[in-house]
């Protein structure tokens, strides 16, 4: 009793007090990806020092929960606390990257090479060695990352200038005099069977005349000898 009379016994009067609440520091639950980027709104918990708190793991579209950093449950203190929920991003198939191999006219000179991967993954395309062509340039990004869009990387080549080797019996380089205008190339055997030219015919005529004279003289001599024998 707070008031009363003394007795022969000791008495105790106890005054009981309740402690005034002390606001504790906030507890903040953060939701981030593996790079620390925020992927969902923070959740802030408030309470008095000594009160219990609980934080929750969220289901976030496109992400898979990996781990929690800090105390998911505990008590408020006079200091602010942070609980971090970490998520990994679900892979998203990216658009294909197609390496094309063309000449300067845009005509295909080798098979395409198609690369596939997830959005954000790195890609690399390669320059080919193509027989009969020299590499000129690449149009687009030879290396990069996959996106949600298809990408094309053209490799452009110039054609080699090759002088063709002459074929056997190919007279395409023969002089013009042996080509058209009705003229023909005459072989050696054909030349032997042709008539002699002007100079040759004159020589033969002279030989014929001399032979004729000898024949006449021989005839005259034979006649004279015969007559002499008859006499």
VEXVOKOL-30856 format. One record per residue (C-alpha): residue number from 1; x, y, z. Coordinates in Angstrom, 2 decimals. Each point is the difference from the previous one (the first is absolute). Layout:
REM VEXVOKOL-30856
    nr        px        py        pz
   NUM         X         Y         Z
...
***
This chain:
REM VEXVOKOL-30856
    nr        px        py        pz
     1      0.00      0.00      0.00
     2      1.31      3.37     -0.94
     3     -1.55      1.28      3.22
     4     -0.70     -1.74      3.34
     5      1.22     -0.38      3.59
     6      3.15     -1.41      1.34
     7     -0.14     -3.43      1.57
     8      2.49     -2.14      1.85
     9      0.92     -1.55     -3.33
    10      2.09      1.47     -2.76
    11     -2.00      1.00     -3.02
    12      0.99      0.55     -3.60
    13     -1.71      2.22     -2.47
    14      1.15     -0.54     -3.57
    15     -0.53      2.51     -2.78
    16      0.06     -1.70     -3.38
    17      0.89      1.96     -3.14
    18     -0.30     -0.86     -3.72
    19      2.83      1.07     -2.21
    20     -0.86      2.65     -2.56
    21      0.34     -1.47     -3.52
    22      3.07      1.04     -1.97
    23     -0.39      0.11     -3.74
    24      2.43     -2.34     -1.62
    25      1.86      0.50     -3.24
    26     -1.84     -1.11     -3.14
    27      0.65     -3.39     -1.53
    28      0.13      0.22     -3.83
    29     -0.37     -3.04     -2.24
    30      1.63      0.59     -3.41
    31     -0.46     -2.10     -3.14
    32      2.89      0.03     -2.49
    33      1.60     -2.05     -2.78
    34      3.50     -1.46      0.14
    35      1.41      3.32     -1.23
    36     -1.67      1.87      2.86
    37     -2.62      1.60     -2.23
    38     -3.41      0.63      1.57
    39     -2.65     -2.31     -1.48
    40     -2.92      0.66      2.37
    41     -1.13      2.62      2.50
    42      1.55      0.01      3.47
    43     -2.13     -1.08      2.97
    44      0.57      2.05      3.18
    45     -0.88     -1.33      3.45
    46     -0.32      2.26      3.07
    47     -0.19     -0.85      3.71
    48      1.26      0.72      3.46
    49      3.29     -1.12      1.33
    50     -0.32     -3.61      1.03
    51     -3.03     -0.74     -2.13
    52      0.26     -2.91     -2.43
    53      0.04      0.47     -3.75
    54     -0.41     -2.34     -2.97
    55      0.87      0.62     -3.67
    56     -1.33     -1.93     -2.98
    57      1.45     -1.50     -3.15
    58     -1.88      1.20     -3.10
    59     -0.91     -1.80     -3.19
    60      1.29      2.22     -2.81
    61     -0.84     -0.71     -3.65
    62      3.08     -0.76     -2.10
    63      2.20     -0.69      3.03
    64      0.87     -2.93      2.23
    65      0.80      0.46      3.70
    66      3.64     -0.68      0.82
    67      0.72      1.04      3.61
    68     -0.75      2.40      2.84
    69      2.74      2.17      1.44
    70     -0.65      1.08      3.60
    71     -2.56     -1.22      2.57
    72     -3.38     -0.75     -1.58
    73     -1.47      0.04      3.56
    74      1.20      1.68      3.21
    75     -0.71      2.88      2.37
    76      0.05      3.71     -0.48
    77      2.94      1.88      1.44
    78      0.79      3.66      0.22
    79      1.86     -0.36     -3.32
    80     -1.43     -0.32     -3.50
    81      0.39     -3.46     -1.52
    82      0.01     -1.28     -3.58
    83     -0.96     -3.44     -1.25
    84      0.89     -0.68     -3.64
    85     -1.73     -2.60     -2.14
    86      2.12     -0.93     -3.03
    87     -1.44     -1.45     -3.23
    88      1.47     -1.34     -3.25
    89     -1.57      1.06     -3.27
    90     -1.75     -2.75     -1.94
    91      1.66     -0.53     -3.41
    92     -1.88      1.48     -2.97
    93      0.72     -1.39     -3.44
    94      1.50      2.74     -2.15
    95     -0.40      0.58     -3.71
    96      2.45     -1.90     -2.22
    97      3.17      1.67     -1.27
    98      0.65     -0.95     -3.64
    99      3.42      0.46     -1.61
   100     -0.36      0.28     -3.80
   101      2.81     -0.31     -2.57
   102     -0.58      1.97     -3.21
   103      1.86      1.62     -2.88
   104     -0.09      3.72     -0.77
   105     -3.25     -0.52     -1.96
   106     -1.65     -1.55      3.05
   107     -0.01     -3.50     -1.48
   108      0.47     -2.92      2.43
   109      3.41     -1.69     -0.35
   110     -0.02     -2.25      3.09
   111     -2.49     -1.50      2.44
   112     -1.41      2.21      2.76
   113      1.07     -0.65      3.60
   114     -2.78      0.42      2.58
   115      0.72      0.65      3.69
   116     -2.59     -0.47      2.77
   117     -0.02      1.08      3.64
   118     -1.89      1.72      2.80
   119     -0.60      3.72      0.26
   120      3.10      1.60      1.49
   121      2.35     -2.86     -0.92
   122      3.06      0.85     -2.10
   123      0.40     -1.14     -3.61
   124      2.95     -0.11     -2.42
   125     -0.07     -0.44     -3.78
   126      2.95     -1.10     -2.12
   127      1.57      1.08     -3.29
   128      0.32     -2.90     -2.47
   129      2.72     -0.82     -2.50
   130     -1.82     -0.50     -3.30
   131      1.79     -1.31     -3.09
   132      0.06      2.52     -2.84
   133     -0.91      2.95      2.22
   134      1.77      2.56      2.18
   135     -1.60      1.37      3.18
   136     -0.95      3.66     -0.32
   137     -2.04      1.07      3.04
   138     -2.55     -0.99      2.63
   139     -3.25      1.92      0.22
   140     -1.58     -0.05      3.45
   141      1.39     -1.16      3.33
   142      2.30     -3.02     -0.28
   143     -0.32     -0.38      3.79
   144     -2.71      1.13      2.40
   145     -2.88     -1.24      2.15
   146     -3.23     -1.75     -0.88
   147     -3.14      2.13      0.16
   148     -3.67     -0.82     -0.43
   149      0.41      0.88     -3.70
   150      1.65     -1.98     -2.80
   151      3.32      1.45     -1.19
   152      1.93     -0.37     -3.26
   153      3.76      0.39     -0.50
   154      1.02      0.06     -3.71
   155      3.61     -0.85     -0.92
   156      0.81      1.52     -3.42
   157      2.61     -1.45     -2.39
   158      1.47      1.05     -3.35
   159      0.54     -2.57     -2.75
   160      3.59     -0.77     -1.01
   161      1.01      1.01     -3.55
   162      1.44     -3.19     -1.52
   163      1.46     -0.11     -3.56
   164     -1.22     -3.24     -1.62
   165      2.65     -2.45     -1.23
   166     -0.04     -0.58     -3.81
   167     -1.58     -3.27     -1.07
   168      1.67     -2.45     -2.41
   169     -0.77      0.75     -3.70
   170     -1.42      3.35      1.06
   171      0.82      2.42     -2.88
   172     -1.94      2.88      1.45
   173      3.23      2.04      0.11
   174      0.96     -0.73     -3.63
   175      0.69      3.05     -2.28
   176     -3.01      1.58     -1.65
   177      1.35     -0.92     -3.47
   178     -0.61     -3.67      0.75
   179     -3.56      0.60      1.21
   180     -2.97      1.07     -2.18
   181     -0.06      1.53     -3.54
   182     -0.24     -3.51     -1.48
   183      3.71     -0.76      0.41
   184      1.17     -3.39      1.21
   185      3.20     -1.20      1.63
   186      1.68     -2.39     -2.45
   187      2.02     -2.89      1.43
   188      3.46     -1.01     -1.30
   189     -1.38     -3.08     -1.73
   190     -2.63      2.11     -1.70
   191      2.65      2.46     -1.19
   192      1.94     -2.85     -1.66
   193     -3.03     -0.92     -2.10
   194     -0.73      3.52     -1.23
   195      1.10      1.32     -3.40
   196      3.40      1.75     -0.17
   197      0.11      3.75      0.19
   198      1.05      2.34     -2.88
   199      3.77     -0.32      0.55
   200     -0.19     -3.79      0.05
   201     -2.00     -0.18     -3.27
   202      2.56      2.16     -1.83
   203      2.85     -2.36      1.03
   204     -1.90     -3.03     -1.21
   205     -0.66      1.65     -3.37
   206      3.72      0.59     -0.55
   207      0.80     -3.64      0.78
   208     -2.68     -1.12     -2.46
   209      1.39      2.17     -2.81
   210      3.55     -1.29      0.48
   211     -1.21     -3.59      0.05
   212     -1.89      0.62     -3.25
   213      3.10      1.40     -1.74
   214      2.06     -3.02      1.04
   215     -2.73     -2.28     -1.35
   216     -0.04      1.80     -3.38
   217      3.79     -0.04     -0.30
   218      0.07     -3.70      0.84
   219     -2.57     -0.72     -2.71
   220      1.98      1.94     -2.62
   221      3.20     -1.82      0.91
   222     -1.72     -3.39     -0.33
   223     -1.38      0.93     -3.46
   224      3.40      1.11     -1.25
   225      1.70     -3.16      1.26
   226     -2.65     -2.17     -1.67
   227      0.37      1.75     -3.40
   228      3.77     -0.30      0.14
   229     -0.27     -3.76      0.50
   230     -2.36     -0.28     -2.98
   231      2.51      1.81     -2.24
***
